[in-house]
Amino acid sequence: MLANYEVSQAEKKFIGWHLLFAVIAVAIGSLFGPLQALEHAGLDLYPYLQPLFASYYQGLTLHGVLNALVFTTFFITGFLTLTTIYGLKRPLRYPKLNAVGFWMMVVGLVVTAIPTLLDQASVLYTFYPPMKAHWSFYLGLTLVVVGSWIEGWGFYFTYYAWRKENPGVRTPLTTFGGLITMVMWQFATLGVATEILTMLLPWSLGLIEGTDPQLARTYFWFTGHPLVYFWLLPAYVSWYGMLPKQAGGKLFSDSLARFAFWLFLLLSVPLGFHHQYVDPGVPAGWKFLHAVLTYSVFLPSMLTAFTVIASLEYAGRKRGGKGLLGWIRALPWADPVVSAQLLAGILFFFGGIGGITNASYNVNLVVHNTAWVPGHFHLTVASAVTLSFMGISYWLVPYLTGKKLGVSNKVANIQVWTWFVGMVIFSNAMHVVGLLGAPRRTPLGLAPYIPEEWSGHLLRVGIGGTIMFVGMYMYVYIVAKTAWAKNYEPVEIEVPLADSIHDPQETPDWLDKWVPWLIGTVALLLIAYGPQLFDQISNIALNAPGGKVW
Amino acid sequence: MKEQKNSETDEFEPKGTMVILLIFVLTLILLWGSVYLILLSRGVTV
């Protein structure tokens, strides 16, 4: 094995392309965030945007698809390309295969974007039938997913080649976490792939007359909840494998980190029915089973919290922090790479609590389909994930381009805090107004039933959303200024791989063996979903004709 | 990742981490419980 691996310019360029499309997607998708937030606050700007953008629902669809699906998928596949080749210290085994996957994702993005921009697919990012989008929307999403699979296969071939060259050596942690992310993603997306290929695509093409909304929802949430872990696990790769070094310390426990990743693989997928607690077509016993499995994800989540915070405590104490909590102040908060990830973790503290509430079979009834839910997932995908990705960008873009960050650390820190403050205001207001009964996916500014007690919270939704918009465009500006700078200070950035307090080679062998965990994952999936899928497919009723409701 | 053993690392006990996790669990119970009370306040169906 090479002592060090120099990532080539071609490889950096390839990763950079991923980031470019990710940032373009989030820049466009985020345009609609304040439109929705201000609409809730009583300022509806959509009528002024016609005929360019037809409705609140078109904006909401673009916001969800571009931010939650496209930005994340492109950023993650790019970031994991780096963790694969840099961690294994070897090039991709079949770079052309990964290139095929990437460009398939790009084609898929374009094919999805066209009908969405033409208001032919305003079905929101969950695209529940019987709402019916133009067929190209479904085709495009399929291409994005299959493209990401192909990139994942490229990682597996690369890992396999490395393993043959390095028998008995522990897989580097960042590579290991990235591979588990892709494997989990490929299990998870079997649901949405089946939904689109067997129902939605032929239905939208007119090959079949109707669809089965209940079965479609089951397929969707087979993918929909683990999608959250597809977003989160790459952030965890950074929190476990990089943040300890960036904070000035070491990873507290390599073994705990690996064990948590395995548990996420095992437990992330077989729990989708907790999104379907009010669905009449799923028996209560199965909902209860999935509730229990959802609670079980609390274990790897707490393992992650413990290990990451302990690593930070170790760093803070090394930096002179004293007392039970005094080490927190000693962390390098002035570094935007670190502060972004620390603030992401703080917001996720509350996202986790909201998640436990959502997962509770009875308590869920209070918050189901209310504004609480988008309030919650903005604390996960738009905080723990997006804020971490912003922090990662602040070393990754300089690393890829060889250019110093285009603004000072102070300005980048202002960006990070702006996003944080906006999110605190926005998500808190969404949670509270949701508890008061405000529905989600609804242009509340047009609703005649708004009670007075909602209005102050809806105003805070507007204020928070607008602040976040400023934070997002500061991020886009900083990344663009860095990437396209003509007069720049060249820098040599080291990929921040953290050392572990204990040698990873001491990590038990069973935490680096794939077969038992893969068998366990398949078995648990079959137990948790098999009988219900068999029942729902056996009783399929393709009788919902569907239509355009926007 | 290299092995880095010294007395400092061997003696490191993440006490602050345990305090933070305790605060997390207490906050979780408090917030979850408050939503549960809202559920109860809206009436029980049997």
Interface residues (C-beta under 8 A of the other chain):
Chain A: P172 L173 K250 L251 F252 D254 M302 A305 F306 I309 A310 E313 Y314 G316 R317 K318 G323 L324 L325 W327 I328 F349 G352 I353 I356 T357 S360 N362 V363 L365 V366 V367 L435 L497 A498 D499 S500 I501 H502 D503 P504 Q505 E506
Chain B: M1 K2 E3 Q4 K5 E8 T9 F12 P14 K15 G16 T17 V19 I20 L21 F24 T27 L28 L31 W32 V35 Y36 I38 L39 R42
